[in-house]
Amino acid sequence: MTVLAAVMMMMVGFGFPGVAAAADPCMHRFGSHQQVGDGGGVLDWSVTDLKKSGDTAPGYPLTGQLWEATATVTAISGTATPIIPNFNATNDGGSYPVLWQVASAQGISGATLARGQTATGKIYFDVTGGDPMAVTYTAGGAKPLMWCCDEAMMAMPMDNCTCCADMDMKEPCPCCTGEM
């Protein structure tokens, strides 16, 4: 059996990454896959590694500390365009909009994706206050996507999350307890 055939058998047997991630009890943990409709298609997003950045922000006058996260987007169906300005880094006191206008070779592309195509790159934030603990993606009327559940987890429930349904706003996510 060739390596390609073995990989394809594993994908059929175990599912694609977005499907496997859906079994994670904490669906908004950094690295989880979440889907959103985008006009002509469906996009699968994953966000990882929110941290202070050592990169520069060419052409953008920072007023705080540059932070970054790595975003990956895949067109699951149809043709869809990633809307980078829909991202925010969030803390318990507010949020910081993504610096979508920063021209960086490491930044994620906003180019239209055909079904099956993927783009990966950094998203940047100008953090002028408390350190962000989560990244959110808000698309029109759709429920926001959220990635959090790291060492700095805050009490910030996500709509329709089975983990967050009975969450006390002063307690950490019950699904992520012991997982951070």
N, CA, C and O of each residue as an XYZ file, in Angstrom:
720
protein
N       0.854     -1.174      0.000
C       0.000      0.000      0.000
C       0.902      1.239      0.000
O       1.848      1.322      0.784
N       0.613      2.176     -0.859
C       1.412      3.397     -0.917
C       1.118      4.271      0.288
O       0.105      4.097      0.964
N       2.018      5.215      0.549
C       1.833      6.148      1.662
C       0.561      6.960      1.460
O      -0.202      7.161      2.405
N       0.323      7.433      0.227
C      -0.878      8.218     -0.058
C      -2.139      7.406      0.229
O      -3.085      7.918      0.828
N      -2.155      6.162     -0.188
C      -3.320      5.314      0.062
C      -3.528      5.110      1.559
O      -4.662      5.121      2.038
N      -2.438      4.924      2.295
C      -2.544      4.744      3.745
C      -3.113      5.986      4.414
O      -3.948      5.885      5.312
N      -2.662      7.157      3.978
C      -3.171      8.410      4.541
C      -4.656      8.560      4.228
O      -5.435      8.956      5.095
N      -5.051      8.248      2.999
C      -6.461      8.363      2.621
C      -7.319      7.390      3.436
O      -8.426      7.743      3.844
N      -6.825      6.178      3.676
C      -7.569      5.208      4.486
C      -7.745      5.739      5.903
O      -8.817      5.598      6.492
N      -6.697      6.351      6.452
C      -6.792      6.907      7.801
C      -7.815      8.032      7.839
O      -8.579      8.134      8.799
N      -7.844      8.885      6.804
C      -8.789      9.997      6.781
C     -10.225      9.482      6.702
O     -11.122     10.032      7.342
N     -10.440      8.431      5.921
C     -11.779      7.864      5.820
C     -12.161      7.216      7.147
O     -13.294      7.351      7.609
N     -11.212      6.516      7.754
C     -11.493      5.818      9.004
C     -11.658      6.734     10.202
O     -12.470      6.457     11.085
N     -10.913      7.805     10.245
C     -10.929      8.667     11.417
C     -11.560     10.021     11.165
O     -11.768     10.772     12.118
N     -11.865     10.360      9.953
C     -12.490     11.652      9.658
C     -11.459     12.709      9.343
O     -10.262     12.529      9.569
N     -11.948     13.815      8.815
C     -11.090     14.939      8.502
C     -10.826     15.724      9.768
O     -11.571     15.573     10.736
N      -9.773     16.575      9.805
C      -9.435     17.300     11.016
C     -10.602     18.062     11.631
O     -10.762     18.035     12.851
N     -11.412     18.731     10.842
C     -12.531     19.489     11.397
C     -13.545     18.589     12.085
O     -14.137     18.969     13.095
N     -13.745     17.398     11.537
C     -14.693     16.464     12.130
C     -14.111     15.883     13.408
O     -14.818     15.762     14.409
N     -12.845     15.526     13.388
C     -12.217     14.969     14.581
C     -12.211     15.995     15.700
O     -12.443     15.648     16.858
N     -11.953     17.231     15.378
C     -11.912     18.273     16.396
C     -13.283     18.495     17.010
O     -13.377     18.922     18.161
N     -14.342     18.216     16.271
C     -15.691     18.431     16.791
C     -15.969     17.525     17.987
O     -16.837     17.843     18.800
N     -15.255     16.404     18.115
C     -15.442     15.504     19.237
C     -14.788     16.046     20.509
O     -15.067     15.538     21.595
N     -13.941     17.044     20.407
C     -13.292     17.662     21.558
C     -14.375     18.236     22.468
O     -15.225     18.989     21.993
N     -14.371     17.901     23.768
C     -15.423     18.407     24.647
C     -15.400     19.928     24.794
O     -16.405     20.520     25.188
N     -14.294     20.555     24.491
C     -14.209     22.015     24.585
C     -14.061     22.562     23.174
O     -12.948     22.719     22.672
N     -15.204     22.853     22.531
C     -15.176     23.209     21.116
C     -14.570     24.568     20.842
O     -14.360     24.917     19.680
N     -14.279     25.354     21.880
C     -13.674     26.655     21.624
C     -12.242     26.749     22.147
O     -11.725     27.846     22.355
N     -11.613     25.618     22.356
C     -10.209     25.586     22.762
C      -9.335     26.049     21.582
O      -9.657     25.768     20.427
N      -8.232     26.758     21.873
C      -7.306     27.117     20.804
C      -6.950     25.855     20.030
O      -6.636     24.823     20.623
N      -6.999     25.943     18.709
C      -6.704     24.813     17.844
C      -7.935     24.064     17.372
O      -7.846     23.261     16.442
N      -9.094     24.310     17.997
C     -10.313     23.629     17.558
C     -10.762     24.186     16.209
O     -10.431     25.315     15.846
N     -11.514     23.381     15.481
C     -12.050     23.787     14.179
C     -13.499     24.206     14.355
O     -14.295     23.493     14.965
N     -13.831     25.376     13.811
C     -15.196     25.893     13.895
C     -15.598     26.389     12.510
O     -14.773     26.928     11.772
N     -16.862     26.205     12.167
C     -17.316     26.542     10.818
C     -18.301     27.697     10.820
O     -19.069     27.891     11.763
N     -18.255     28.460      9.726
C     -19.163     29.588      9.541
C     -19.524     29.680      8.060
O     -18.674     29.489      7.191
N     -20.792     29.973      7.784
C     -21.238     30.186      6.408
C     -20.753     31.534      5.907
O     -20.706     32.507      6.659
N     -20.394     31.583      4.642
C     -19.871     32.813      4.059
C     -20.462     32.986      2.671
O     -19.789     32.723      1.675
N     -21.706     33.422      2.593
C     -22.335     33.653      1.294
C     -22.399     32.402      0.450
O     -23.347     31.623      0.555
N     -21.396     32.203     -0.388
C     -21.399     31.100     -1.333
C     -20.791     29.816     -0.820
O     -20.670     28.861     -1.587
N     -20.400     29.747      0.446
C     -19.773     28.530      0.933
C     -19.667     28.487      2.444
O     -20.228     29.322      3.153
N     -18.931     27.491      2.917
C     -18.696     27.318      4.349
C     -17.194     27.292      4.582
O     -16.456     26.588      3.893
N     -16.747     28.078      5.573
C     -15.334     28.132      5.940
C     -15.116     27.429      7.272
O     -15.919     27.570      8.195
N     -14.034     26.677      7.367
C     -13.608     26.041      8.609
C     -12.394     26.815      9.117
O     -11.361     26.866      8.450
N     -12.522     27.423     10.312
C     -11.449     28.233     10.896
C     -10.833     27.520     12.091
O     -11.516     26.795     12.815
N      -9.545     27.730     12.289
C      -8.845     27.302     13.493
C      -7.869     28.411     13.860
O      -7.218     28.982     12.985
N      -7.764     28.719     15.151
C      -6.839     29.749     15.632
C      -5.979     29.139     16.729
O      -6.487     28.458     17.620
N      -4.671     29.388     16.662
C      -3.730     28.867     17.651
C      -2.735     29.946     18.057
O      -2.613     30.980     17.400
N      -2.037     29.687     19.137
C      -0.816     30.401     19.510
C      -0.969     31.915     19.675
O      -0.201     32.676     19.085
N      -1.942     32.362     20.463
C      -2.086     33.790     20.765
C      -0.955     34.190     21.701
O      -0.809     33.622     22.783
N      -0.144     35.181     21.279
C       1.020     35.581     22.077
C       1.512     36.956     21.651
O       1.115     37.480     20.610
N       2.396     37.540     22.486
C       3.067     38.780     22.109
C       3.920     38.482     20.887
O       4.528     37.416     20.788
N       3.961     39.431     19.957
C       4.660     39.217     18.697
C       6.011     39.915     18.679
O       6.168     41.002     19.236
N       6.971     39.289     18.043
C       8.270     39.899     17.802
C       8.349     40.497     16.407
O       9.379     41.048     16.018
N       7.245     40.388     15.643
C       7.202     40.922     14.282
C       7.046     42.440     14.307
O       6.793     43.035     15.355
N       7.200     43.047     13.153
C       6.930     44.477     13.000
C       5.584     44.633     12.301
O       5.058     43.685     11.719
N       5.043     45.831     12.367
C       3.770     46.129     11.704
C       4.023     47.214     10.665
O       3.716     48.380     10.909
N       4.586     46.847      9.497
C       4.941     47.842      8.491
C       3.756     48.721      8.096
O       2.688     48.226      7.739
N       3.968     50.026      8.168
C       2.947     50.976      7.745
C       1.850     51.215      8.760
O       0.917     51.972      8.492
N       1.943     50.580      9.932
C       0.910     50.778     10.949
C       1.554     51.345     12.213
O       2.447     50.716     12.782
N       1.113     52.521     12.660
C       1.679     53.118     13.878
C       1.069     52.479     15.134
O      -0.042     52.829     15.530
N       1.785     51.556     15.750
C       1.291     50.886     16.954
C       1.163     51.871     18.107
O       1.992     52.767     18.266
N       0.122     51.698     18.904
C      -0.030     52.503     20.117
C       0.140     51.636     21.359
O       0.155     52.152     22.476
N       0.267     50.333     21.174
C       0.444     49.402     22.285
C       1.434     48.322     21.903
O       2.376     48.580     21.154
N       1.232     47.114     22.411
C       2.076     45.948     22.141
C       1.455     45.133     21.002
O       0.254     44.862     21.011
N       2.273     44.746     20.029
C       1.795     43.900     18.936
C       1.649     42.463     19.437
O       2.581     41.889     20.000
N       0.461     41.895     19.221
C       0.185     40.496     19.531
C      -0.151     39.790     18.228
O      -0.535     40.433     17.251
N      -0.009     38.473     18.209
C      -0.307     37.675     17.024
C      -0.964     36.356     17.413
O      -0.844     35.890     18.546
N      -1.647     35.781     16.466
C      -2.161     34.413     16.553
C      -2.028     33.837     15.148
O      -1.936     34.585     14.175
N      -2.017     32.538     15.041
C      -1.978     31.889     13.732
C      -3.381     31.394     13.403
O      -4.006     30.687     14.193
N      -3.861     31.775     12.230
C      -5.196     31.378     11.778
C      -5.067     30.491     10.543
O      -4.233     30.732      9.670
N      -5.900     29.473     10.489
C      -5.983     28.598      9.322
C      -7.444     28.537      8.900
O      -8.336     28.352      9.727
N      -7.673     28.694      7.607
C      -9.032     28.651      7.073
C      -9.062     27.711      5.872
O      -8.163     27.729      5.031
N     -10.112     26.889      5.802
C     -10.316     25.968      4.688
C     -11.735     26.151      4.169
O     -12.684     26.229      4.950
N     -11.875     26.220      2.853
C     -13.207     26.270      2.240
C     -13.752     24.843      2.235
O     -13.253     23.979      1.514
N     -14.775     24.610      3.044
C     -15.370     23.278      3.167
C     -16.334     23.008      2.014
O     -16.391     21.897      1.489
N     -17.087     24.032      1.628
C     -18.006     23.878      0.502
C     -18.089     25.203     -0.241
O     -17.879     26.272      0.333
N     -18.396     25.110     -1.507
C     -18.535     26.313     -2.325
C     -17.246     27.100     -2.434
O     -16.157     26.588     -2.173
N     -17.392     28.347     -2.823
C     -16.280     29.285     -2.908
C     -16.536     30.351     -1.856
O     -17.636     30.898     -1.780
N     -15.530     30.649     -1.044
C     -15.732     31.591      0.052
C     -14.507     32.477      0.225
O     -13.382     32.077     -0.077
N     -14.745     33.677      0.712
C     -13.673     34.642      0.945
C     -13.506     34.856      2.444
O     -14.450     35.279      3.111
N     -12.317     34.569      2.991
C     -12.080     34.815      4.411
C     -12.170     36.321      4.700
O     -11.506     37.120      4.039
N     -12.972     36.697      5.666
C     -13.131     38.106      6.030
C     -12.273     38.363      7.267
O     -12.741     38.221      8.397
N     -11.030     38.736      7.048
C     -10.057     38.911      8.127
C     -10.505     39.971      9.144
O     -10.276     39.775     10.337
N     -11.132     41.086      8.732
C     -11.542     42.098      9.722
C     -12.575     41.618     10.749
O     -12.895     42.361     11.677
N     -13.103     40.401     10.606
C     -14.069     39.882     11.574
C     -13.424     39.391     12.870
O     -14.134     39.009     13.800
N     -12.080     39.396     12.948
C     -11.379     38.912     14.139
C     -11.175     40.011     15.174
O     -10.999     41.181     14.833
N     -11.202     39.613     16.449
C     -10.847     40.463     17.584
C     -10.097     39.613     18.594
O     -10.400     38.432     18.765
N      -9.121     40.210     19.262
C      -8.515     39.587     20.442
C      -9.271     40.166     21.627
O      -9.549     41.364     21.661
N      -9.603     39.326     22.597
C     -10.510     39.733     23.659
C      -9.925     39.439     25.032
O      -9.259     38.424     25.238
N     -10.186     40.346     25.967
C      -9.908     40.074     27.375
C     -11.179     40.358     28.150
O     -12.201     40.696     27.552
N     -11.139     40.229     29.468
C     -12.375     40.402     30.228
C     -12.808     41.855     30.344
O     -13.859     42.136     30.920
N     -12.019     42.788     29.809
C     -12.386     44.201     29.862
C     -12.667     44.822     28.509
O     -13.018     46.001     28.445
N     -12.526     44.078     27.432
C     -12.758     44.647     26.108
C     -12.117     43.817     25.025
O     -11.762     42.657     25.235
N     -11.972     44.430     23.855
C     -11.388     43.694     22.737
C     -10.543     44.613     21.866
O     -10.658     45.838     21.920
N      -9.696     43.986     21.067
C      -8.781     44.680     20.160
C      -9.033     44.166     18.746
O      -8.886     42.970     18.495
N      -9.409     45.042     17.821
C      -9.674     44.578     16.454
C      -8.394     44.105     15.765
O      -7.295     44.575     16.062
N      -8.565     43.174     14.850
C      -7.439     42.669     14.076
C      -6.867     43.801     13.220
O      -7.601     44.667     12.743
N      -5.568     43.780     13.037
C      -4.907     44.766     12.165
C      -4.852     44.172     10.758
O      -3.781     43.796     10.280
N      -5.990     44.090     10.108
C      -6.085     43.454      8.794
C      -5.306     44.220      7.735
O      -4.948     43.661      6.699
N      -5.042     45.505      7.993
C      -4.369     46.341      7.002
C      -2.844     46.238      7.052
O      -2.164     46.832      6.216
N      -2.292     45.492      8.022
C      -0.839     45.338      8.114
C      -0.360     44.437      6.980
O      -0.812     43.301      6.841
N       0.554     44.958      6.178
C       1.126     44.186      5.074
C       2.295     43.369      5.612
O       3.346     43.921      5.938
N       2.111     42.064      5.702
C       3.137     41.183      6.245
C       3.182     39.905      5.427
O       2.145     39.344      5.073
N       4.389     39.452      5.131
C       4.542     38.193      4.399
C       4.019     37.016      5.221
O       3.662     35.979      4.661
N       3.974     37.172      6.558
C       3.495     36.106      7.434
C       1.980     36.162      7.651
O       1.407     35.229      8.214
N       1.322     37.247      7.210
C      -0.117     37.418      7.437
C      -0.954     36.467      6.606
O      -0.535     36.025      5.536
N      -2.146     36.153      7.107
C      -3.057     35.270      6.372
C      -3.647     36.025      5.180
O      -3.949     37.215      5.273
N      -3.802     35.333      4.090
C      -4.360     35.930      2.879
C      -5.882     35.998      2.971
O      -6.525     35.094      3.504
N      -6.436     37.064      2.453
C      -7.882     37.205      2.375
C      -8.415     36.835      1.000
O      -9.558     37.154      0.673
N      -7.595     36.162      0.188
C      -8.012     35.784     -1.164
C      -9.116     34.729     -1.124
O      -9.157     33.896     -0.218
N     -10.002     34.773     -2.105
C     -11.100     33.819     -2.212
C     -10.551     32.402     -2.347
O      -9.580     32.160     -3.063
N     -11.198     31.468     -1.641
C     -10.785     30.068     -1.651
C     -11.843     29.215     -2.337
O     -13.037     29.359     -2.074
N     -11.397     28.329     -3.217
C     -12.296     27.338     -3.807
C     -12.396     26.165     -2.835
O     -11.546     26.002     -1.960
N     -13.427     25.358     -2.990
C     -13.629     24.208     -2.106
C     -12.341     23.399     -1.972
O     -11.714     23.033     -2.967
N     -11.956     23.126     -0.714
C     -10.767     22.327     -0.433
C      -9.488     23.130     -0.273
O      -8.499     22.602      0.236
N      -9.477     24.385     -0.688
C      -8.273     25.203     -0.545
C      -8.142     25.708      0.888
O      -9.135     25.926      1.581
N      -6.883     25.889      1.319
C      -6.572     26.321      2.680
C      -5.584     27.470      2.647
O      -4.717     27.532      1.775
N      -5.718     28.382      3.602
C      -4.751     29.463      3.801
C      -4.390     29.499      5.287
O      -5.255     29.336      6.147
N      -3.114     29.711      5.576
C      -2.636     29.818      6.955
C      -1.718     31.016      7.052
O      -0.916     31.267      6.152
N      -1.832     31.751      8.134
C      -0.952     32.890      8.369
C      -1.288     33.559      9.687
O      -2.195     33.139     10.405
N      -0.551     34.590      9.985
C      -0.743     35.298     11.249
C      -1.822     36.364     11.124
O      -2.039     36.942     10.059
N      -2.491     36.604     12.249
C      -3.366     37.763     12.401
C      -2.779     38.567     13.554
O      -2.303     37.998     14.537
N      -2.815     39.893     13.430
C      -2.149     40.772     14.391
C      -3.151     41.674     15.103
O      -4.205     42.012     14.563
N      -2.793     42.058     16.337
C      -3.626     42.928     17.161
C      -2.742     43.955     17.859
O      -1.646     43.622     18.311
N      -3.208     45.205     17.951
C      -2.529     46.271     18.689
C      -3.160     46.311     20.078
O      -4.238     46.879     20.258
N      -2.494     45.711     21.053
C      -3.043     45.571     22.401
C      -2.620     46.772     23.241
O      -1.441     46.954     23.542
N      -3.595     47.578     23.607
C      -3.329     48.831     24.327
C      -3.714     48.766     25.802
O      -3.595     49.765     26.511
N      -4.171     47.617     26.271
C      -4.566     47.457     27.670
C      -4.163     46.082     28.156
O      -3.058     45.616     27.882
N      -5.074     45.423     28.889
C      -4.797     44.098     29.433
C      -4.559     43.059     28.353
O      -5.079     43.162     27.242
N      -3.760     42.050     28.700
C      -3.434     40.983     27.753
C      -4.695     40.262     27.277
O      -5.567     39.947     28.087
N      -4.800     39.998     25.972
C      -5.944     39.238     25.463
C      -5.848     37.777     25.892
O      -4.757     37.236     26.067
N      -7.016     37.150     26.058
C      -7.084     35.753     26.486
C      -7.874     34.890     25.521
O      -7.960     33.675     25.696
N      -8.456     35.518     24.497
C      -9.279     34.778     23.540
C      -9.252     35.511     22.207
O      -8.914     36.693     22.140
N      -9.609     34.800     21.160
C      -9.785     35.391     19.833
C     -11.208     35.063     19.404
O     -11.654     33.922     19.532
N     -11.921     36.070     18.891
C     -13.285     35.864     18.416
C     -13.377     36.225     16.936
O     -12.587     37.017     16.421
N     -14.355     35.629     16.268
C     -14.645     35.904     14.864
C     -16.147     36.111     14.777
O     -16.921     35.195     15.056
N     -16.560     37.304     14.395
C     -17.976     37.634     14.307
C     -18.342     37.881     12.857
O     -17.758     38.745     12.203
N     -19.318     37.118     12.346
C     -19.717     37.227     10.947
C     -21.196     37.563     10.852
O     -22.041     36.672     10.926
N     -21.510     38.825     10.690
C     -22.895     39.241     10.498
C     -23.820     38.695     11.556
O     -23.587     38.889     12.749
N     -24.876     38.008     11.130
C     -25.860     37.480     12.059
C     -25.490     36.131     12.648
O     -26.180     35.643     13.544
N     -24.415     35.515     12.164
C     -24.012     34.211     12.688
C     -23.502     34.350     14.118
O     -23.019     35.409     14.518
N     -23.615     33.271     14.876
C     -23.070     33.285     16.227
C     -21.553     33.415     16.132
O     -20.937     32.825     15.244
N     -20.943     34.185     17.040
C     -19.491     34.360     16.964
C     -18.744     33.059     17.247
O     -19.195     32.217     18.025
N     -17.600     32.919     16.600
C     -16.688     31.822     16.896
C     -15.741     32.335     17.970
O     -15.457     33.532     18.018
N     -15.244     31.446     18.837
C     -14.341     31.878     19.892
C     -13.315     30.791     20.167
O     -13.641     29.604     20.206
N     -12.076     31.214     20.356
C     -11.004     30.308     20.753
C     -10.413     30.845     22.043
O     -10.058     32.020     22.134
N     -10.309     29.978     23.037
C      -9.743     30.381     24.329
C      -9.210     29.126     25.007
O      -8.545     28.310     24.368
N      -9.494     28.967     26.280
C      -9.108     27.781     27.048
C      -7.604     27.553     27.075
O      -7.124     26.479     26.711
N      -6.870     28.557     27.502
C      -5.460     28.345     27.779
C      -5.229     28.727     29.233
O      -6.185     28.848     29.998
N      -3.977     28.918     29.623
C      -3.663     29.216     31.009
C      -4.377     30.466     31.509
O      -4.635     30.585     32.707
N      -4.694     31.381     30.636
C      -5.322     32.642     31.028
C      -6.833     32.618     30.790
O      -7.448     33.667     30.592
N      -7.430     31.428     30.808
C      -8.864     31.320     30.515
C      -9.688     32.246     31.384
O      -9.515     32.310     32.602
N     -10.572     32.949     30.741
C     -11.469     33.832     31.478
C     -12.879     33.270     31.442
O     -13.177     32.352     30.678
N     -13.724     33.820     32.258
C     -15.128     33.417     32.266
C     -15.840     34.183     31.160
O     -16.255     35.323     31.365
N     -15.983     33.569     29.993
C     -16.612     34.226     28.853
C     -17.377     33.173     28.076
O     -16.825     32.576     27.152
N     -18.638     32.927     28.425
C     -19.370     31.840     27.781
C     -19.626     32.094     26.300
O     -19.698     33.237     25.848
N     -19.762     31.007     25.563
C     -20.057     31.056     24.135
C     -21.474     30.538     23.929
O     -21.833     29.493     24.473
N     -22.281     31.251     23.154
C     -23.655     30.831     22.892
C     -23.705     29.401     22.367
O     -22.884     29.003     21.542
N     -24.667     28.644     22.848
C     -24.920     27.268     22.422
C     -23.760     26.311     22.660
O     -23.680     25.265     22.016
N     -22.868     26.653     23.571
C     -21.776     25.747     23.927
C     -22.265     24.873     25.076
O     -22.682     25.386     26.114
N     -22.215     23.549     24.893
C     -22.687     22.661     25.949
C     -21.849     22.816     27.206
O     -22.335     22.562     28.308
N     -20.611     23.227     27.060
C     -19.749     23.453     28.226
C     -20.160     24.714     28.972
O     -20.075     24.762     30.199
N     -20.604     25.732     28.248
C     -20.871     27.044     28.829
C     -22.313     27.221     29.288
O     -22.628     28.222     29.930
N     -23.196     26.275     28.977
C     -24.631     26.451     29.222
C     -24.952     26.838     30.660
O     -25.770     27.730     30.887
N     -24.332     26.191     31.624
C     -24.614     26.478     33.033
C     -23.438     27.168     33.709
O     -23.273     27.071     34.925
N     -22.631     27.854     32.935
C     -21.397     28.443     33.439
C     -21.654     29.675     34.296
O     -22.371     30.588     33.886
N     -21.063     29.695     35.487
C     -21.074     30.881     36.340
C     -20.013     31.819     35.779
O     -18.876     31.401     35.562
N     -20.362     33.067     35.544
C     -19.448     34.023     34.909
C     -18.144     34.218     35.689
O     -17.201     34.793     35.145
N     -18.059     33.765     36.929
C     -16.844     33.959     37.711
C     -15.971     32.704     37.750
O     -14.928     32.696     38.404
N     -16.387     31.653     37.058
C     -15.650     30.402     37.080
C     -15.092     30.088     35.701
O     -15.656     30.513     34.693
N     -13.976     29.339     35.644
C     -13.436     28.950     34.341
C     -14.345     27.938     33.649
O     -15.209     27.325     34.275
N     -14.136     27.781     32.378
C     -14.915     26.848     31.567
C     -14.832     25.442     32.178
O     -13.730     24.926     32.360
N     -15.979     24.808     32.500
C     -15.947     23.486     33.120
C     -15.369     22.408     32.205
O     -14.825     21.423     32.704
N     -15.466     22.558     30.902
C     -14.916     21.554     29.980
C     -13.402     21.642     29.877
O     -12.738     20.661     29.546
N     -12.859     22.822     30.162
C     -11.425     23.031     30.004
C     -10.661     22.845     31.314
O      -9.431     22.798     31.308
N     -11.377     22.738     32.440
C     -10.728     22.577     33.727
C      -9.825     21.357     33.689
O     -10.256     20.271     33.302
N      -8.587     21.533     34.085
C      -7.615     20.455     34.086
C      -6.986     20.198     32.736
O      -6.090     19.361     32.630
N      -7.425     20.890     31.701
C      -6.903     20.709     30.348
C      -5.915     21.800     29.968
O      -5.291     21.730     28.909
N      -5.767     22.804     30.815
C      -4.943     23.963     30.462
C      -3.519     23.777     30.908
O      -2.685     24.656     30.692
